[in-house]
């Protein structure tokens, strides 16, 4: 692959929240052709329709295939009938409490399906993958400065399913010198497209900022804080929240990064944290609504503090001196602002409300 060539990119889970924002930016920042595979279990056809609208009259091609990664024969046929240069892999189950209650779902949908995807990619000589992992692989770290090389100790099946998938990818690269990867360990992703075209559309999402925005708009009578006795300043969990458009851009960067660099693992976050209470108060501020919040018991598998050390990713971006992406975007992270994150989430939730009315 050459940096300036038009590539054929496969995006699994491209109709979902994160996947759709990455596809949007592939359209905005590159000329690559894009194929989306999604079973629409949490993604939406309306999101696919909006992506075609954003594509407009571009010479890029966008193709959507409704398929489930667990249907191995179908996935094999898709690879056989298409020529892919790289995979960006999002499709997964992501709800921590559900993973505790139903671990087999997570090991099958996340680890087994990823393993088969890698197997088929190797079969058809698709040698680059960007993998959507999670800070949950760190478990509950004993250090506040969470670097990529600290000991991995997941505390729930979701984290373990991603950790095992990471190992599959790393072992494959060790055995196949042509195979390269970027593994992104996400911290908490929130907000919506700053132009309010796409966002988090799954109605039963468990993300704090989406729930807060729904409550501010009266779609929920109240929301809950799950635990206020953690070892944090206000007793509620602290997380590193990153705007979805900044997280998405990291994937566009990664495609170019793999042209001139070896495989790598990166944290993706802003390197600072906000407590659940701080997030709720910020949503109350941007919405102007003092909505009701109850205190509930702690949920299984929730660590007290997760904040990224993002130095490695920032240095990788700084070292990409010849990147044409820098002609289009001066900074890796442009939307590092909790109020902006909450406002874009609220605006998107309001739009969804209006579309349904």
N, C-alpha and C positions, 0 to 999 in steps of 0.2 A: 504494500500500500504506500502511496505517496501522499504527503501532507495536503497537497492542493487538489488531489483527485476526488472525484465523486464516489463516495463509498456506499455500500449497501449495508445498512444497519438494522439489525433485528432488535426490537424492544419488546421484551415480555412484560405483561402487565401495563402496557402503554395506555390503557383506558382508565387506569387508576389515578389516584391523587398525585403521587410523585412522578410516575411514568408519563402522565400526560403533560406535566410541566417540562419534563426533559424533551419530549417530542416537540412541544411548542418551541423550545429553544434550538433544537436541531433545525427547525424550519427557519427561525429568525437569524441564526448565527452561521449556518453551514449550507452547503448545497447537496448534502447527502440524501440518498434515497432511503426511505424508512418503511419497514414492515413491522406492524404491531401484531402480536399474538396476545389475546386476552379472552378469558372465559366469561367476562362481564359479571362475575359473582360480586365484586365490589366496584368495578368500573361501570361506565355508562355509555350507551350508544350515543347519547346527546353530546358527550365529551368528544367522541370520535368525529361527530358531525362538525363540532366547533373547530377541531384541528384541521379538517378539510377546508373550512372557511378561512382560517388563518393562513393556510397554504396558498389560497387564492390562485393566481395564474403562474405561480413559480414553475420552473422547469424541473423541480424536484418531483419525485413520485412518492406518494404515501399510500400504503396498502394495509387494510385491516383484515385479519383472519381471526374469526371467532374459533378458538380452540383451547383445550385444557392440556396443560403440560403433563398430566397423568396419563394421557392417551398416547403412549409411546409410539405406536405405529403411525399415528397422524402427525406427530412432531417429526418423525423420521421422513415422512413424505414431504413435509414442508421444506425441510433442508434439501431433500433430493431435487425438488422442483424449483428451488431458488438458489441464488449464489450470494452468501453473506460474507462480509469482511470482518464484522465484529458484532458482539452481542452486548446489550445492556439489559441486565436481568433484574427485574423488580418483582415478578409474580411470586407472592408468598402470603401466608397468613401471619398476622402481626399483633394480635391482641394477647397481652401477657396473661391476664387472669384466665382467658379461655384456654391458653396453652397448658396451664396448671390443671384445669379440669379435663382437658382432652388432648393429652400429649401426643397420641398417635397421629392425630390429624396434622400436627405440626411437623413431626418427623417425616411423614409421608409427603405432605404438600410442599414442605420447604427442602428438607435434606434429600429425600429420594428423588423428587422431581428435578432438583438442581443437579444431582449426580447423573441422571439420565440425560439432561440437557448437555452437560459437559461431554458425556460419552458420544452423543450424536455430533456435537461440534467437532470433536476430534476425528470422528469418522469422515466428516466432510471438509476437513482442513480449515475450519474456522478457528483461528488461533488467537483471538483477542476477546476478552470479556471484561466488562465492568460490572461488579457485583454489589448489590444493595445489601449491606450487612447492618449491624446495629451496635450501639454502645452496650446493649444487654449482654454482649459476650464478655464484658468486664465484670459482670455480677455487681457486687457491692465493694468497690475498691477501698483499700485502707489508706490510700493516698488521695489527696485532692487534685494533684497534677496528673491527669490521666493521659499518659502517652501510649502510643501504639504498641510499645514493647513490654508493657507491664504484664504480669501474669493474668491469663484469661481464666475466669472462674464464674461462669454463668450460674444464676440461681433459679432459673425457670426453664421449662422446655423450649419456649420461644428462643431464648438466648442460646441454649444448647443446639437447637436445630440450625441456627445461623453459624455457630462456631464449627459445627461438623461440616457444614457446606463450605466454609472457608478452607477447612483442611483438605477437602476433596479438590478444591481449586488449586491449592498450593502443591499438593502431592502430584497433581496432573502436570503442573508446570515443571516440577522437578524431573518428572519422567519424560517430558516432551519439551525439548529446548525451544521449539518454535512457538509454544503456547505462552501467552503473556496475559497478565491480569492487573487490574486495579480493584482493590477491595475498599469500599467506603463504609466506615462505621459511623452511621448517623446518630446524632443526638436527637433532640426533639424538633421535628419539622412542623412548621405552622404557617398560617397566612394563606394568601391566594395571589394569583397573577395580579400585578399592580394595575393592569388595565381592566381587571374585573371580567375577563373572558372565560376563564376556567378556575376551578378550585376544588375543595374537598366536597364531593357530592354524595358520599355514602351516608344515608340518613341515620344509621346507628353507630356512627363513628365514636370512638372513645377518646379522641384527642381533647385535651383540656381546653384549648383555646376555641375549638369549634363548639364544644358544649357551652362554654361561657357566652359565645356569640349567640347561640340559639336561645339561651336563657335571657339574654339582654333583649332579644326581639320577641319574647313572650311565647316562643315555641315550646319551652319547658317552663313549668311553674317554679322550679327551683333547680339548683345543682348542689353537688356535694363536694366537700373536701374529705378525702379518704386518709385520715390520720393527721393529728396536729400535735403529736408527741415525739416526732423524730428529733434527732440531735442536730437541729438547725436553728438559726436565730429566732424564727417565729413558729417552729415546731412542724412546719409543712415541708414536703419534699421540694428540693431544689433541682431544677433542670436547666440545661443549656438549650435555648430555643433559637432556631435558625429559620429565616424566611425561606419559603419554598423556592423562590426564584434564585436565591443564592445557592441553595443546595443543588438545584437543577443545573446551574451553570458549571458547577464542579464536574459534572459528568461530561459536559461539552469539552471542558479543559482536559479531562482524562483521555478522551479519544485522541486528542493531539499529543498528549504527554506520552502515550504508548508508542508513538512513532519513533521517538528518539531516546526513550528511557526503558529501563527494565521494569519488571513487575514491582508493585508496591502496595502498601496498606496505609490508608489515611483516615484519621478522624475528620468528620465534617461537622463543625459547630463554630460558635463565635468565641469560645474560650471564656465565657462568663455565664453565671447562672441567675435565675430568678425563682423565687419560691412560688408555690401554688397560690398563696395569698396575694403576693405581688402581682401575679398575672391576672387574678380575678379583679383586683383593685384597678389595674390598668384598663381592663375591659369595661369596668363600670365608668371610668373616666372618659374613654373615647365614645362610649355609647350614650352617656348621660343618664343611665338607668341604674338605680341601686337595687339590683335584683336579689332574691333570697338565696342564701347559701347555708346548707346544713353541714354539720360535722358528723362524719360516719367513721366506722372502724377502719383500720388499715386493710389494704388489699394484699393478697398473697403475692409475693415476688417483687414488691416495689422497694428498691434501694432508696436510701435517704437523699443522697447527693450524686448527681452525674454531671460533670462539667468537662468539656473537652480541653485537651491541649492541642491546638490547631497549628502549631508552629511548622510542623513538617509539610502540611498542605500549602501554607502560605509561602514557604521557601520554594516549594516546587513551582508555584505560580511565578514567583519573582525570577526564578532561573530560566523561565521560558522566554528568553529575550527576543526571539524571532517569531513569536506567536502572532499570527494575524488576528487572533481574538482580541489582542490588546488594542487593535485599531477600532474595535467596536465597543470595548468595555475596559475602562481604565483600572478597575479594582476587581478582585475576586469576590469580595463581599460588599455589595452596594446598599443592602437594606437592613443593616444592623441597628435596629430600632424597635423596641418592644411595642411602642405605641403604633408604629406603622404596621407591624405584624398583626396586632389586634384589629386595627382599622381595616386592613385588606380582608381579613377573615370575616369581620362584621359586614363589610360591603358585599362580599360574596354571598353570605348567608341571607342578606336582605334581598339580593337578586334572585336567589333560589326561591325565596318566599313569594316574591312578586310573580315569578314564572308559574308557580303553582296556583296562584289566585286568579 
